[in-house]
């Protein structure tokens, strides 16, 4: 049996979970209510550095409804969490009297009602011995970590080539700290029963949350079950096991009752990560004809005092373009800030702005069209390894994007295009997103009623995993969409990696593919000696599936239904497991290709008021095989909106004296809304990737990088002002 022409897959199927969400019947972790459940409120630090000299809980403990107050005085010592493919777990809370950042959890109050817990939390008295916090990325008092990820790259002699280059562009680019801000407030419900722990959480990775809690609380993983059936957005903030999750579990064990902890919006700003800010130095050397001779990219980013957040920035520049001499270096500065974490397109969102802005600047020095310069340096093979890409349609992205956008109408002169009083600018950027795939498992069943049930521990954070995997399962089992149920969001199901990095569709899809194929094999083994079966002696390569039956590939009439096979053999169901693992590039002789994209942006700038508008964006994406074009387009649109936010609005502002986040609410932290977004045109190009059976790449991340650079490049084309820091603000446009 081989994967045949899509029937269910590829169609623009509506989200299968949509009706539940519209009806308010989808149970998020904040909706979970258990008998006897109590509530937790948090006490947070009001300084950024120092130690606690006095923490008095006496008044709080006397208030109505209060069951316990946990602090470093009475909290048990917890084991460190595990290290996974995203790095170590953030340190467990309430383990000592040190203050590492403003907003750090110092105590957790458990009470019968939420308002009682909140009142008691306000009654806790804390006194400090303050020390001078390290809050600025350029502050040498902060520990500097060099090559923290072991991913610094060199190729050729970048320094020598730059010294000899005919044209050199050198500049510094700055990106602001951003906060994920999913619509759903993060919540955790925890319950212990007979030594077993059940947790409902807003996580993007149930398997990791299960493993982490088991290790921290020193219980077997088999005694921990984590649910995340629905997550109200995350954008990467649900990838780590944050301290509030640990506190909910600790509180539930302390009081012997189910506990709910819901973060407030200000607590979301300090408790579930953020995109770290960066300062990046770029040097690009080129020949007069535009050929790159050297790229040197050094990125400095921020990290918390006791954290090891993994987010390479400069590393991606080693493979984006054909260039014989490359040096990339990543560094981290330890500051008194909350732990960072992934935010959509982690690392690449910051890196692409710097690299694609620098290439645009170089195009003006060379008097070349920005698109032409990129095409002249197109990486036909993976530059670092010299291997052919498993697929790459970036050239087609450029060509189709330029045509759809009308790039040929661009007047190359700065400030020459107008729409009434508005200055008009055209800008563009290329995107080469990394490839990401890890081990994944799935299980498939067909029951005596002929319906399918496929499952994995994966989560759907609103990207459409429920829908796409149901489509895929139906296709692979030869069933109609309404004959298949796909289940996820439960750590007791087969192991799954995180929903992040544009890697889940590939990893999970390949595991589902393997499970469904193995299930068909299981049916064939059941009838291998069955004289009554027309499938007797068939192998999986001899058959196809459709209409709820297995049949000979050469003769569709020669076969029988799943129902008939199960009934004749007295079986209620048959089940099979499937596993997917990433291929070894050296074994297959190809470099795994992530998604590619081209972004074309039109901006309008009011020269008197400094107003900036983005009326039109064209995104052309090579995402490999697209399993549901409607949902994939939605992903690119949503990511593009996030890119507009990064470009012109979003900035987490920290008071440079106190370390307090000054805009920790959705009134002062600006995100893009409908009025900020113009026309977004999305087109998919390319062919299925040849590295995996499904040919997918994933498109959740690739829609965001390139947007900010294209906006900044368009602003320069419109105004002649080269802005090298994000977000682009009115004062910069008027300066």
C-alpha positions in Angstrom: 0.0 0.0 0.0 1.4 3.4 -1.0 0.1 6.9 -0.4 -2.1 7.7 -3.4 -3.5 10.8 -4.9 -5.1 12.9 -2.1 -8.9 12.6 -1.7 -9.6 13.9 1.8 -6.1 15.4 2.3 -5.5 18.7 0.7 -9.1 19.8 0.8 -9.9 23.0 2.6 -11.8 21.2 5.4 -13.2 23.3 8.2 -11.8 22.8 11.6 -13.4 19.7 13.2 -13.1 21.4 16.6 -14.7 24.6 15.3 -18.3 23.9 16.3 -17.3 23.0 19.9 -15.3 26.2 20.2 -18.0 28.4 18.7 -20.5 26.8 21.1 -18.3 27.3 24.1 -18.1 23.6 24.7 -14.4 23.1 24.2 -13.0 22.7 27.7 -9.7 24.6 28.2 -7.7 24.1 31.3 -9.2 27.2 32.9 -12.7 25.6 32.4 -11.9 22.5 34.4 -13.8 22.2 37.7 -13.4 19.3 40.0 -15.3 18.3 43.2 -13.7 20.0 46.2 -11.4 22.1 44.1 -9.6 25.0 45.8 -7.6 27.9 44.3 -4.1 29.4 44.3 -3.0 33.0 44.2 0.6 34.1 43.9 2.8 36.5 45.8 5.4 38.1 43.5 8.6 40.0 44.1 8.6 43.8 43.9 12.3 44.0 43.3 14.6 42.5 40.6 17.6 41.4 42.6 18.5 40.7 46.2 17.2 38.3 48.9 14.3 37.9 51.2 15.1 39.0 54.7 11.5 38.5 56.1 8.4 36.8 54.7 5.5 36.9 57.1 2.5 34.8 56.3 0.8 35.0 59.7 -1.9 37.5 58.8 -2.7 35.7 55.5 -3.1 32.4 57.2 -5.8 33.8 59.6 -8.0 35.0 56.8 -11.2 33.2 55.9 -10.9 30.2 53.6 -7.1 30.0 53.6 -5.8 26.5 53.7 -2.0 26.9 53.3 0.6 29.4 52.4 3.7 28.0 50.7 7.0 29.8 50.6 10.7 28.9 50.7 10.3 28.4 54.5 8.1 25.4 54.1 8.2 24.2 50.5 9.9 20.9 50.0 13.1 20.6 48.0 12.3 19.7 44.5 14.5 17.9 42.0 15.6 19.8 38.9 13.6 19.1 35.8 15.0 17.2 32.8 16.9 18.6 29.8 15.1 18.0 26.5 15.6 19.2 22.9 14.7 22.7 23.9 17.2 22.8 26.8 16.9 22.5 30.6 13.6 23.1 32.5 13.3 26.4 34.2 14.4 26.2 37.9 11.7 25.0 40.4 10.2 27.8 42.5 10.4 28.5 46.3 13.7 26.8 46.7 15.7 29.6 48.4 15.5 33.3 49.4 17.2 34.7 46.3 15.5 37.2 44.1 16.3 36.8 40.5 13.8 39.0 38.7 10.8 41.4 39.4 7.6 39.3 39.5 9.3 36.2 40.8 7.0 33.9 42.7 7.8 34.2 46.5 4.7 32.4 47.9 1.6 30.6 46.9 -1.7 31.0 48.9 -4.2 28.2 48.8 -7.8 29.0 49.7 -11.4 27.8 49.1 -12.3 30.6 46.8 -10.2 32.6 44.2 -11.0 36.0 45.9 -10.0 34.6 49.3 -6.7 33.4 47.9 -6.1 36.8 46.2 -6.9 38.7 49.5 -4.6 36.5 51.5 -1.8 36.9 48.9 -2.0 40.7 49.4 -1.7 40.1 53.2 1.7 38.4 52.9 4.5 40.8 54.0 7.9 40.6 52.4 11.0 42.5 53.2 14.2 42.5 51.1 17.9 43.1 51.1 18.2 44.7 47.7 21.2 44.5 45.3 21.8 46.3 42.1 20.0 44.5 39.3 21.6 43.8 35.9 18.9 44.9 33.4 20.6 46.1 30.2 21.9 43.9 27.5 25.0 46.0 27.1 25.8 45.9 30.9 29.2 44.2 31.4 28.2 43.3 34.9 26.0 40.5 33.4 27.7 37.2 32.8 28.5 36.8 29.1 28.0 33.3 27.7 29.9 32.6 24.4 28.6 29.9 22.0 26.0 28.8 24.6 24.3 26.4 22.1 27.4 24.9 20.5 26.1 26.0 17.1 28.6 28.7 16.1 29.5 28.1 12.5 32.5 28.8 10.3 33.1 28.3 6.6 36.2 29.5 4.8 37.9 32.6 6.1 35.3 35.3 6.7 37.7 37.9 8.2 40.1 37.6 5.3 37.4 37.7 2.7 35.9 40.8 4.2 39.2 42.6 4.2 39.6 41.9 0.5 36.0 42.4 -0.5 35.3 45.1 -3.1 32.2 46.3 -1.2 31.4 45.8 2.5 28.3 46.7 4.4 28.5 46.7 8.2 25.7 47.7 10.7 24.1 46.9 14.0 20.5 45.8 14.3 18.4 45.7 17.5 15.2 43.8 18.2 13.0 44.5 21.2 11.8 42.0 23.7 8.3 40.7 22.8 5.7 38.9 24.9 3.7 36.0 23.4 0.3 37.1 24.8 -2.0 34.3 23.7 -5.7 35.1 24.2 -6.2 32.3 26.7 -4.8 32.9 30.2 -2.6 30.0 31.2 -4.2 27.8 33.9 -3.3 24.6 35.6 -5.6 22.2 37.5 -3.8 19.6 39.6 -5.1 16.6 41.6 -3.3 13.9 43.6 -5.1 10.7 44.3 -3.4 7.7 45.8 0.0 8.8 44.8 -1.1 9.5 41.2 -1.1 12.9 39.7 -3.5 14.3 37.1 -2.9 17.7 35.6 -4.9 19.8 33.1 -2.6 22.4 31.7 -2.1 25.0 28.9 0.9 23.1 27.5 2.1 22.6 24.0 3.8 19.3 25.0 2.0 16.9 27.3 4.7 14.3 27.2 7.4 16.7 28.4 5.1 18.1 31.2 4.5 14.6 32.4 8.2 13.7 32.4 9.1 17.0 34.1 6.6 16.7 36.9 7.5 13.1 37.5 11.2 14.0 37.8 10.6 17.0 40.0 8.2 15.2 42.4 10.1 11.9 42.2 7.3 9.7 41.1 7.1 7.3 38.1 6.0 8.8 34.8 3.3 6.2 34.8 1.8 7.9 37.9 1.4 11.2 36.1 -1.2 12.1 33.5 -1.3 15.4 31.7 -4.2 16.7 29.6 -4.2 19.6 27.2 -7.3 19.0 25.0 -7.6 22.6 24.0 -5.1 25.4 24.4 -6.1 29.1 24.0 -3.1 30.0 21.8 0.5 29.9 23.0 2.9 31.0 20.2 5.6 29.0 22.0 4.9 30.0 25.5 3.5 26.5 26.3 6.7 24.7 25.4 8.4 24.8 28.9 7.1 23.7 32.3 6.8 27.0 34.0 7.0 27.6 37.8 3.2 28.2 38.2 2.5 24.6 37.0 4.9 23.2 39.6 3.3 25.4 42.3 -0.2 24.1 41.4 1.0 20.5 41.8 2.8 21.3 45.0 -0.3 23.1 46.4 -2.5 20.1 45.5 -0.2 17.7 47.3 0.0 20.0 50.3 -3.8 20.4 50.9 -4.8 17.0 49.6 -7.5 18.5 47.3 -7.7 19.5 43.6 -6.2 22.9 42.9 -6.7 25.5 40.2 -4.2 28.2 39.4 -5.0 30.8 36.7 -2.5 33.4 35.8 -3.5 37.0 35.5 -2.5 39.0 32.4 0.3 40.8 34.3 1.5 37.4 35.6 1.6 36.1 32.0 4.2 38.8 31.2 6.6 37.5 33.8 5.7 33.8 34.1 5.6 32.1 30.7 8.6 33.4 28.8 9.1 36.0 26.1 11.1 36.6 22.9 14.5 37.8 24.1 15.8 41.1 22.7 18.9 41.1 20.6 21.8 43.2 19.4 23.2 41.9 16.2 26.3 42.9 14.2 26.3 42.1 10.5 29.1 42.4 8.0 28.6 41.4 4.4 31.2 41.5 1.8 30.5 41.3 -1.9 32.0 41.6 -5.4 30.9 44.5 -7.6 28.7 42.1 -9.5 26.8 41.3 -6.3 28.2 37.9 -5.5 28.6 37.5 -1.7 32.2 36.7 -0.6 31.7 36.8 3.2 29.0 37.0 5.8 29.9 37.6 9.5 26.9 37.6 11.9 27.2 38.0 15.7 24.1 38.0 17.9 23.9 38.9 21.5 20.6 38.1 23.3 19.4 38.1 26.9 18.8 35.2 29.3 17.7 34.9 32.9 20.2 34.4 35.8 19.7 30.7 36.4 18.2 29.6 33.0 19.6 28.0 29.9 17.0 29.0 27.3 18.0 27.6 23.9 17.4 30.1 21.0 20.2 30.3 18.4 19.9 33.5 16.4 23.0 34.1 14.2 23.3 30.4 13.3 20.7 30.5 10.5 22.8 32.9 8.5 25.2 30.1 7.7 22.7 28.4 5.4 20.5 31.1 4.0 22.7 32.1 1.0 25.5 30.8 -1.1 28.6 32.3 0.3 32.1 30.7 0.5 33.2 32.5 3.8 30.8 32.6 6.8 31.2 33.1 10.5 28.2 33.1 12.9 28.5 33.6 16.6 25.7 33.6 19.3 26.2 35.0 22.8 23.9 35.4 25.8 24.0 38.0 28.6 22.6 37.0 31.9 20.2 39.6 33.3 17.8 39.9 36.2 14.8 39.2 34.0 12.1 36.5 33.8 13.1 33.3 32.0 12.8 33.8 28.2 11.2 31.1 26.0 10.2 30.4 22.5 8.0 32.9 20.6 6.8 32.2 17.1 9.8 31.6 14.8 12.2 31.7 17.8 15.6 33.1 16.9 14.8 33.3 13.2 12.3 36.2 13.8 15.2 38.3 15.1 17.9 37.0 12.8 16.0 37.4 9.6 15.3 41.1 10.4 19.0 41.7 10.7 20.2 39.6 7.7 17.5 40.7 5.3 17.8 44.4 6.2 21.6 44.2 5.7 21.1 42.6 2.3 18.7 45.3 1.3 21.3 48.0 2.4 24.0 46.2 0.4 21.7 46.3 -2.7 21.8 50.1 -2.7 25.5 50.2 -2.3 25.8 47.9 -5.3 23.0 49.7 -7.3 21.2 46.4 -7.7 17.6 45.5 -7.4 17.1 43.9 -3.9 15.4 40.9 -5.5 18.1 40.5 -8.1 20.8 40.5 -5.4 19.1 37.7 -3.6 18.7 35.6 -6.7 22.4 36.1 -7.5 23.3 34.5 -4.2 20.7 31.7 -4.3 21.8 28.6 -2.4 21.2 25.8 -4.9 22.7 23.3 -2.4 22.9 23.5 1.4 25.9 25.8 1.9 27.2 24.4 5.1 27.1 20.7 4.2 27.3 20.9 0.4 24.4 18.5 0.0 21.4 19.0 -2.3 18.3 20.2 -0.6 15.5 17.6 -0.1 13.3 20.2 -1.8 13.6 24.0 -2.4 11.3 26.3 -4.3 12.5 29.6 -2.9 13.3 30.8 -6.4 9.7 30.2 -7.4 8.6 32.0 -4.2 10.6 35.1 -5.4 9.3 34.9 -9.0 5.6 34.3 -8.1 5.7 36.8 -5.3 7.2 39.5 -7.5 4.5 38.9 -10.1 1.6 38.9 -7.7 2.9 42.0 -5.9 3.8 44.0 -9.0 7.5 44.4 -8.0 8.3 45.5 -11.6 6.2 48.7 -10.9 8.6 49.7 -8.2 10.4 53.0 -8.9 14.0 52.4 -7.7 14.4 56.0 -6.6 14.1 56.7 -2.9 10.9 58.6 -2.0 9.7 58.7 -5.6 6.4 56.9 -5.1 3.4 58.6 -3.6 -0.3 58.1 -3.0 -1.6 61.6 -2.4 0.2 62.9 0.7 1.5 59.5 1.6 5.0 58.3 0.7 4.8 54.8 -0.7 7.6 52.2 -0.3 8.1 48.7 -1.6 10.2 46.2 0.3 10.9 42.5 0.3 12.7 39.8 2.1 13.6 36.1 1.7 13.0 33.4 4.3 14.8 30.1 4.8 13.4 28.4 7.8 15.1 25.6 9.6 14.1 22.0 9.3 12.9 20.4 12.5 11.7 16.8 13.1 12.0 14.5 16.1 10.8 11.1 17.2 7.0 10.6 17.4 4.6 7.8 18.0 0.9 7.1 17.1 -1.6 4.4 17.4 -4.4 3.4 15.0 -7.5 1.2 15.5 -10.4 0.1 13.4 -13.4 -1.3 15.3 -16.2 -3.7 14.4 -18.4 -0.9 13.3 -15.9 0.1 10.6 -14.8 3.4 12.2 -11.2 4.4 12.9 -9.6 5.8 16.0 -6.1 7.3 15.7 -4.3 9.0 18.6 -1.1 10.5 19.9 -0.1 12.7 22.9 0.3 15.7 20.7 -1.4 19.0 21.3 -3.5 21.3 19.1 -2.7 25.0 20.0 -5.2 26.3 17.5 -3.1 25.4 14.4 -5.5 22.7 13.2 -3.8 19.4 14.3 -7.2 17.8 15.2 -8.4 18.5 11.7 -5.3 17.7 9.6 -4.5 14.5 11.4 -8.1 13.4 11.1 -8.0 14.1 7.3 -4.7 12.2 7.0 -6.0 9.2 9.0 -9.2 9.0 6.9 -7.1 9.1 3.7 -4.7 6.4 4.9 -7.4 4.1 6.1 -9.7 4.6 3.2 -12.5 6.0 5.3 -14.7 9.1 5.1 -13.8 12.0 7.4 -16.8 11.4 9.7 -15.8 7.8 10.1 -12.5 8.6 11.9 -11.8 10.1 15.3 -8.5 11.6 16.1 -7.5 12.1 19.7 -4.7 14.0 21.3 -3.8 16.2 24.3 -3.3 13.3 26.7 0.2 12.2 27.9 -1.1 8.6 28.3 -1.4 8.4 24.6 1.7 7.4 22.4 4.6 9.8 22.9 4.6 13.0 20.8 7.0 15.9 20.5 6.0 19.5 21.1 3.6 21.5 18.9 6.3 23.9 17.9 9.1 24.6 15.5 7.0 23.7 12.5 7.9 20.2 13.3 4.7 18.5 14.6 2.9 18.0 11.3 5.9 16.2 9.9 6.7 14.1 12.9 3.1 13.3 13.8 2.0 12.9 10.3 4.7 10.4 9.5 3.9 8.5 12.7 0.2 8.4 11.8 1.3 7.2 8.3 3.3 4.4 9.9 0.6 3.4 12.3 -2.1 3.3 9.6 0.1 1.2 7.2 0.9 -1.1 10.1 -2.8 -1.5 10.8 -3.5 -2.5 7.2 -0.6 -5.0 7.5 -2.3 -6.3 10.7 -5.5 -6.9 8.8 -3.6 -8.7 6.1 -1.8 -10.9 8.6 -5.2 -11.8 10.0 -6.4 -13.2 6.7 -3.0 -14.5 5.4 -4.3 -18.1 5.7 -8.0 -17.4 5.5 -9.3 -19.3 2.5 -12.5 -17.3 2.6 -10.7 -14.0 2.1 -10.0 -12.6 -1.4 -7.0 -10.9 0.3 -5.4 -14.2 1.3 -1.6 -14.0 0.8 -1.6 -10.3 -0.1 1.2 -8.0 1.1 0.8 -4.3 1.7 2.3 -3.5 -1.7 -0.5 -5.5 -3.4 -3.4 -3.6 -2.0 -5.1 -0.2 -1.7 -7.8 1.0 0.7 -11.0 2.9 -0.1 -14.7 2.9 1.0 -13.9 1.1 4.3 -12.4 -1.9 2.6 -9.0 -3.3 1.5 -8.8 -4.4 -2.1 -6.4 -5.5 -4.7 -4.6 -2.7 -6.3 -5.1 -4.1 -9.8 -8.7 -5.0 -9.3 -10.8 -2.8 -7.0 -13.6 -5.3 -6.9 -11.4 -8.0 -5.4 -11.3 -7.3 -1.6 -13.4 -7.0 1.5 -14.3 -4.6 4.2 -12.7 -4.1 7.6 -16.0 -5.0 9.2 -16.2 -8.3 7.4 -12.7 -9.3 8.4 -13.3 -8.5 12.0 -16.6 -10.3 12.1 -15.4 -13.5 10.5 -12.5 -13.7 12.9 -14.6 -12.8 16.0 -12.6 -9.6 16.7 -13.9 -6.4 18.2 -11.1 -4.4 16.8 -7.5 -4.4 15.5 -4.8 -1.9 16.6 -1.3 -1.1 15.4 1.4 1.4 16.5 3.6 3.5 14.3 6.8 5.4 14.9 8.6 8.1 13.0 12.2 9.2 13.4 14.1 11.9 11.6 16.2 10.7 8.7 20.0 11.0 8.7 21.1 13.5 6.0 24.3 11.7 5.4 22.6 8.4 4.9 20.0 9.8 2.4 22.5 12.1 0.8 20.3 15.2 1.1 20.1 18.2 3.4 16.6 18.3 5.1 14.8 21.4 3.9 12.5 23.4 6.1 10.0 25.8 4.6 11.0 28.7 2.4 9.2 32.0 1.7 9.3 35.4 0.0 7.7 38.5 1.5 6.7 41.6 -0.5 5.4 44.5 1.4 3.9 47.9 0.6 4.0 50.7 3.2 2.6 54.2 3.3 4.3 56.8 5.5 2.9 60.2 6.4 6.0 62.5 6.3 4.5 65.1 8.6 3.0 62.9 11.3 5.3 59.9 11.1 2.3 57.5 10.7 3.1 54.1 9.2 0.6 51.9 7.5 1.0 48.5 5.9 -1.8 48.2 3.3 -0.6 45.2 1.4 1.6 42.1 2.0 2.2 39.2 -0.4 3.5 35.9 1.0 4.6 33.1 -1.2 5.5 29.9 0.7 7.2 26.6 -0.2 5.7 24.4 2.6 6.1 21.1 0.9 2.9 19.1 0.6 0.0 21.1 2.1 -2.4 18.8 3.9 -5.2 21.4 4.3 -4.7 24.6 2.2 -7.4 26.5 4.1 -5.8 26.0 7.5 -2.2 26.4 6.1 -3.3 29.8 4.6 -4.7 30.7 8.0 -1.4 29.9 9.6 0.5 32.2 7.2 -2.0 35.0 7.7 -1.8 34.8 11.5 2.0 34.6 11.5 2.1 37.6 9.1 0.0 39.6 11.5 2.5 38.7 14.2 5.3 39.9 12.0 3.5 43.2 11.5 3.3 43.5 15.3 7.0 42.8 15.7 7.8 45.4 13.0 5.7 48.4 14.2 4.0 47.8 17.5 5.3 45.2 20.0 7.8 46.0 22.7 7.9 44.7 26.3 9.2 47.8 28.2 11.2 47.1 31.4 11.9 50.0 33.8 15.7 50.3 33.7 15.9 51.1 37.4 13.6 48.5 39.0 13.2 45.7 36.5 9.4 46.0 36.5 7.6 45.5 33.2 5.9 48.8 32.7 3.3 47.7 30.1 2.2 44.2 31.4 -1.3 44.5 30.0 -3.1 44.5 26.7 -3.9 48.2 27.0 -0.2 49.3 27.0 1.4 46.4 25.2 0.4 47.0 21.6 -0.5 44.1 19.3 -1.7 44.3 15.7 -5.5 44.5 15.4 -7.8 44.6 12.3 -7.2 48.3 11.7 -3.4 47.7 11.5 -3.7 44.9 8.8 -4.3 45.5 5.2 -4.6 42.9 2.4 -2.7 39.7 2.9 -2.2 37.6 -0.2 -0.9 34.0 0.4 0.2 31.6 -2.3 1.8 28.1 -1.9 4.3 26.8 -4.4 6.7 23.9 -4.6 6.4 20.1 -4.5 6.1 17.5 -1.7 9.5 17.2 0.1 11.1 13.9 -0.8 12.7 13.2 2.5 9.6 11.8 4.2 6.5 9.7 3.1 4.2 12.6 3.5 6.3 15.3 1.9 5.3 18.0 4.4 7.5 20.7 5.9 5.2 22.6 8.3 4.1 26.3 7.9 3.4 27.5 11.5 6.6 29.5 11.8 7.6 30.6 8.3 4.9 33.2 7.9 6.4 35.5 10.5 10.1 36.0 9.5 10.7 38.3 6.7 7.7 40.5 7.5 9.6 42.9 9.8 12.6 43.2 7.4 10.3 43.7 4.4 8.5 46.5 6.3 11.8 48.2 7.3 13.1 47.9 3.7 9.9 49.4 2.4 10.2 52.3 4.9 13.6 53.1 3.6 12.4 53.0 0.0 9.6 55.4 0.9 11.5 57.8 3.1 15.3 57.3 2.9 15.3 56.6 6.6 17.2 53.3 7.4 15.7 52.0 10.6 17.7 49.2 12.2 15.7 48.7 15.4 12.3 47.1 16.1 9.7 48.2 16.5 9.7 51.1 14.0 8.3 54.0 15.9 6.9 57.5 15.0 9.8 59.3 16.6 12.3 57.3 14.4 10.2 58.2 11.3 10.2 61.9 12.2 13.8 62.0 13.4 
